[in-house]
Amino acid sequence: MKARGGFMLRGIDPIPAAACLVGGAFLLLVTLQPTIATSQEANTQDQGPSSAPEDVFKPPDNLFQLMYQYRTAPGSGSIPGSTATVTTDTIKLRLDHRIDLSQQSMLVLRSDLPVVAKDPITSSNPNGDYLYGLGDADIQGIFAYNFNNRWAAGFGSRLIAPTGGDTLGSGKWQIMPIAGFRYEVSEISPGSFFEPYARYDVSFAGDPAKRNISNLQLAPFFTLSLPETWFISFYPSADIRVNFGDPVTGQTGRLFLPFDARVGCKLSDHTVLSFEIGVPIIRDYPVYNFKAELRLNVTF
């Protein structure tokens, strides 16, 4: 029987978790602090209501995010050939830094530091007890160009390091090229936009015993600004997947198609709170059974 846990104070060892969170936040903030003031002076454009959600190719400012994710997915069971539900709780620290290259172009840097609690059944964890530690950290850079007030486009890449090891991470180094565009639809409501983007996640090094990763990830991201500083986004995360790599537990095909939506509220000019939920529609390639995320965004 699995021991139930989670990222509650009673379900996690507070000493290593606090050390990871505080240490990671301190390191990221100290690294980028000298350039924050310069970027704030350059970013004088009024973004309007669209600055509430996370905007990939037209970000409003520097961003610090605290995110909690609850996710369940199929995993290997205690008996060979059987499956079990693996629950993953993640607290992630994210920091985005925008560098304005000109009035129309910019470079957006991003870093993620996840702290994970997970209950997989493995040879070293036969009872499926909760394991705690760092997940796979990543860094990302995107170049974006604003053609006018309505159109923008961009491309970049993300590098994922196997800092989570074989149990709390993929065990693989991964590179993820990213490209997409943005089209503002202010006719619907001020600040609404359509921003589809695609990524391709591929592993290139790491533990040879772990499965190779090769999958296309799509996000037909659409955000609708609502009255009273509220917004709703459909498919804000690149959760639509087509797997071309090694099969995962329970896979019967290549496609994973969920329903994914996020609703949020702009609490102040610099603070946004949002909640996202994802449930599968087609799960031939089972990425998750259920996903819920709570985000607190602070721009500065």
C-alpha positions as CSV (number, residue, x, y, z in Angstrom):
1,M,0.0,0.0,0.0
2,K,1.4,3.4,-0.9
3,A,2.0,6.0,1.8
4,R,0.0,9.1,0.9
5,G,1.9,12.3,1.0
6,G,2.1,15.7,-0.7
7,F,3.5,19.1,-0.4
8,M,1.8,20.0,2.8
9,L,3.8,20.9,5.9
10,R,3.0,17.6,7.4
11,G,3.9,15.6,4.3
12,I,7.4,16.9,3.5
13,D,10.6,17.3,5.4
14,P,10.8,21.1,5.8
15,I,14.5,21.4,6.2
16,P,15.7,20.3,2.7
17,A,12.6,21.8,1.0
18,A,13.2,25.2,2.6
19,A,16.9,25.1,1.8
20,C,16.1,24.3,-1.9
21,L,13.5,27.0,-2.2
22,V,15.4,29.8,-0.4
23,G,18.7,28.9,-1.9
24,G,17.3,28.7,-5.4
25,A,15.4,32.0,-5.1
26,F,18.4,33.8,-3.6
27,L,20.8,32.5,-6.3
28,L,18.5,33.5,-9.2
29,L,17.7,36.9,-7.8
30,V,21.3,37.8,-7.0
31,T,22.4,36.7,-10.4
32,L,20.0,39.0,-12.3
33,Q,19.7,41.9,-9.8
34,P,22.2,44.2,-11.6
35,T,20.1,44.2,-14.8
36,I,16.6,44.6,-13.3
37,A,16.6,48.4,-13.0
38,T,17.8,48.8,-16.6
39,S,15.1,46.6,-17.9
40,Q,12.4,48.4,-16.0
41,E,13.4,51.7,-17.4
42,A,13.3,50.3,-21.0
43,N,9.9,48.7,-20.5
44,T,7.7,51.7,-20.6
45,Q,5.1,50.3,-23.0
46,D,1.6,49.9,-21.5
47,Q,0.7,46.3,-21.9
48,G,-2.9,46.7,-20.8
49,P,-5.0,43.7,-19.6
50,S,-2.9,41.2,-21.6
51,S,-0.1,41.5,-19.0
52,A,-2.2,39.4,-16.6
53,P,-1.6,35.9,-18.2
54,E,1.8,34.5,-19.1
55,D,2.6,35.9,-22.5
56,V,5.3,33.9,-24.3
57,F,6.3,36.4,-27.1
58,K,5.2,39.7,-25.6
59,P,6.0,39.4,-21.9
60,P,5.1,42.4,-19.8
61,D,8.1,42.6,-17.6
62,N,10.5,40.6,-15.4
63,L,8.6,37.8,-13.7
64,F,9.0,35.7,-10.5
65,Q,6.6,32.8,-10.3
66,L,5.8,30.4,-7.4
67,M,3.9,27.4,-8.8
68,Y,2.4,24.3,-7.2
69,Q,1.4,21.4,-9.3
70,Y,-0.5,18.2,-8.5
71,R,-0.4,15.5,-11.1
72,T,-1.2,11.8,-11.4
73,A,0.0,9.5,-14.2
74,P,0.4,5.8,-14.9
75,G,3.5,4.1,-13.6
76,S,4.9,0.6,-13.2
77,G,3.3,-1.5,-10.6
78,S,4.9,-3.8,-8.0
79,I,4.2,-6.8,-10.3
80,P,6.0,-6.9,-13.7
81,G,3.5,-5.8,-16.4
82,S,1.1,-4.1,-13.9
83,T,0.5,-0.4,-13.6
84,A,-0.1,1.9,-10.6
85,T,-1.0,5.5,-10.3
86,V,2.0,7.7,-9.5
87,T,1.3,11.0,-7.8
88,T,3.7,13.9,-8.2
89,D,3.6,17.1,-6.2
90,T,5.9,19.9,-7.4
91,I,6.8,23.3,-6.1
92,K,8.5,25.3,-8.8
93,L,10.4,28.6,-8.6
94,R,10.6,30.4,-11.9
95,L,12.3,33.6,-12.9
96,D,12.0,35.4,-16.2
97,H,14.2,38.3,-17.3
98,R,13.4,40.4,-20.3
99,I,16.1,42.2,-22.2
100,D,14.9,44.8,-24.7
101,L,17.2,44.7,-27.8
102,S,15.3,47.4,-29.6
103,Q,11.8,49.0,-29.7
104,Q,10.5,45.8,-31.5
105,S,12.8,43.0,-30.4
106,M,13.6,41.4,-27.1
107,L,15.3,38.4,-25.5
108,V,13.5,36.6,-22.7
109,L,15.5,34.4,-20.4
110,R,13.9,31.9,-18.1
111,S,15.0,29.5,-15.3
112,D,13.0,26.9,-13.4
113,L,14.0,25.2,-10.2
114,P,11.5,22.4,-9.1
115,V,11.2,20.7,-5.8
116,V,9.4,17.3,-6.2
117,A,7.6,14.8,-4.0
118,K,6.8,11.5,-5.9
119,D,5.7,8.0,-5.1
120,P,7.0,5.7,-7.9
121,I,7.3,1.9,-7.4
122,T,10.9,1.0,-8.3
123,S,13.5,-1.7,-7.3
124,S,14.9,0.8,-4.8
125,N,11.4,1.9,-3.6
126,P,9.2,-1.3,-3.8
127,N,6.6,0.1,-1.4
128,G,5.9,3.2,-3.4
129,D,6.8,5.6,-0.5
130,Y,7.1,9.3,-1.2
131,L,10.5,10.5,-2.2
132,Y,11.6,14.1,-2.0
133,G,14.2,16.3,-3.7
134,L,15.0,18.4,-6.7
135,G,13.5,17.7,-10.0
136,D,15.0,18.4,-13.4
137,A,15.9,22.1,-13.6
138,D,15.9,24.0,-16.9
139,I,17.0,27.2,-18.6
140,Q,15.4,28.8,-21.6
141,G,16.0,31.7,-24.0
142,I,13.5,33.1,-26.5
143,F,14.0,35.8,-29.1
144,A,10.7,37.7,-29.9
145,Y,10.0,40.3,-32.5
146,N,6.9,42.6,-32.4
147,F,6.0,43.5,-36.0
148,N,3.2,45.9,-34.8
149,N,0.7,46.2,-32.0
150,R,-1.2,43.1,-33.3
151,W,1.5,40.7,-34.6
152,A,4.5,39.2,-32.9
153,A,6.6,36.0,-33.3
154,G,9.5,34.3,-31.7
155,F,11.7,31.3,-31.4
156,G,14.2,29.8,-28.9
157,S,15.2,26.8,-27.0
158,R,15.1,25.2,-23.6
159,L,17.8,23.1,-22.0
160,I,16.8,20.6,-19.3
161,A,19.3,19.1,-17.0
162,P,18.8,15.7,-15.2
163,T,19.2,17.2,-11.7
164,G,16.3,15.0,-10.5
165,G,18.3,11.8,-11.1
166,D,16.7,8.5,-12.2
167,T,13.8,8.7,-9.7
168,L,12.6,12.3,-9.5
169,G,13.6,13.2,-13.0
170,S,14.0,11.8,-16.5
171,G,17.6,10.8,-16.1
172,K,18.3,12.5,-19.5
173,W,19.7,15.7,-20.8
174,Q,17.1,17.3,-23.1
175,I,17.0,20.1,-25.6
176,M,13.6,21.7,-26.6
177,P,13.4,24.0,-29.6
178,I,10.4,26.4,-29.4
179,A,8.7,28.6,-32.0
180,G,5.3,30.4,-32.4
181,F,3.5,33.6,-33.0
182,R,1.1,36.0,-31.3
183,Y,-2.0,37.7,-32.8
184,E,-3.9,40.2,-30.7
185,V,-7.7,40.0,-30.9
186,S,-8.8,43.2,-29.2
187,E,-12.0,43.1,-31.2
188,I,-13.2,40.5,-28.8
189,S,-12.0,42.3,-25.7
190,P,-9.0,44.5,-24.9
191,G,-6.0,42.3,-24.0
192,S,-7.3,39.1,-25.6
193,F,-4.8,37.3,-27.8
194,F,-4.1,34.0,-29.7
195,E,-0.6,32.7,-29.2
196,P,0.0,29.2,-30.6
197,Y,3.5,27.7,-30.1
198,A,5.2,24.4,-30.6
199,R,8.1,22.6,-28.9
200,Y,10.1,19.5,-29.7
201,D,11.5,17.7,-26.7
202,V,14.4,15.4,-27.5
203,S,17.0,13.7,-25.2
204,F,20.6,13.6,-26.3
205,A,22.6,12.3,-23.3
206,G,22.3,10.9,-19.8
207,D,21.5,7.5,-18.3
208,P,21.6,5.0,-21.2
209,A,19.2,2.7,-19.2
210,K,16.5,5.4,-19.2
211,R,14.0,5.7,-22.1
212,N,14.9,8.0,-25.0
213,I,12.7,11.1,-25.2
214,S,11.4,12.4,-28.6
215,N,8.0,14.1,-28.7
216,L,6.2,17.0,-30.3
217,Q,4.4,19.4,-27.9
218,L,1.7,21.8,-29.0
219,A,-0.2,24.7,-27.3
220,P,-3.0,26.4,-29.3
221,F,-2.8,29.1,-26.5
222,F,-5.8,31.5,-26.5
223,T,-6.5,34.1,-23.7
224,L,-9.7,35.9,-23.3
225,S,-9.7,39.0,-21.1
226,L,-12.8,39.2,-18.9
227,P,-14.3,42.1,-16.9
228,E,-12.9,43.1,-13.5
229,T,-9.3,42.1,-14.2
230,W,-10.2,38.4,-14.7
231,F,-9.0,36.2,-17.7
232,I,-9.4,32.7,-18.9
233,S,-6.9,30.8,-21.1
234,F,-7.4,27.7,-23.1
235,Y,-4.4,25.4,-23.7
236,P,-1.8,27.7,-22.1
237,S,0.5,24.8,-21.6
238,A,2.0,22.6,-24.3
239,D,0.3,19.5,-23.1
240,I,-0.9,18.2,-26.5
241,R,1.8,15.6,-27.2
242,V,2.7,13.3,-30.1
243,N,5.3,10.7,-29.0
244,F,8.0,9.5,-31.4
245,G,10.3,8.2,-28.7
246,D,10.3,5.1,-26.5
247,P,6.9,4.1,-25.3
248,V,5.8,4.9,-21.7
249,T,3.8,2.7,-19.3
250,G,0.3,2.2,-20.6
251,Q,0.9,3.6,-24.1
252,T,-1.3,2.3,-26.9
253,G,-0.7,5.1,-29.5
254,R,1.2,8.3,-30.1
255,L,-1.3,11.0,-29.2
256,F,-2.2,12.7,-26.0
257,L,-5.0,15.3,-26.3
258,P,-6.3,16.9,-23.0
259,F,-8.7,19.7,-22.1
260,D,-6.5,22.3,-20.5
261,A,-7.7,25.7,-19.2
262,R,-6.5,28.3,-16.8
263,V,-8.5,31.0,-15.0
264,G,-6.9,33.9,-13.2
265,C,-7.3,37.3,-11.7
266,K,-5.0,40.3,-11.7
267,L,-4.8,41.2,-7.9
268,S,-2.7,44.3,-8.5
269,D,-0.6,45.9,-11.2
270,H,2.2,43.5,-10.4
271,T,0.5,40.4,-9.0
272,V,-1.6,37.7,-10.7
273,L,-3.1,34.5,-9.2
274,S,-4.3,31.7,-11.5
275,F,-5.5,28.1,-11.4
276,E,-5.1,25.6,-14.2
277,I,-6.6,22.2,-14.7
278,G,-6.0,19.5,-17.3
279,V,-7.9,16.3,-18.0
280,P,-7.3,13.8,-20.9
281,I,-9.6,13.5,-23.9
282,I,-7.4,11.1,-25.9
283,R,-4.8,9.3,-23.8
284,D,-3.1,6.8,-26.2
285,Y,0.2,8.3,-25.0
286,P,-0.6,8.8,-21.3
287,V,1.1,12.0,-20.1
288,Y,-1.1,12.4,-17.1
289,N,-4.5,11.2,-15.7
290,F,-5.1,14.6,-14.0
291,K,-3.3,17.9,-13.6
292,A,-3.9,20.9,-11.3
293,E,-1.7,24.0,-11.0
294,L,-1.8,27.1,-8.8
295,R,0.4,30.0,-9.8
296,L,1.4,33.3,-8.2
297,N,3.1,35.7,-10.6
298,V,4.9,38.8,-9.5
299,T,6.3,41.2,-12.1
300,F,9.0,43.7,-11.2
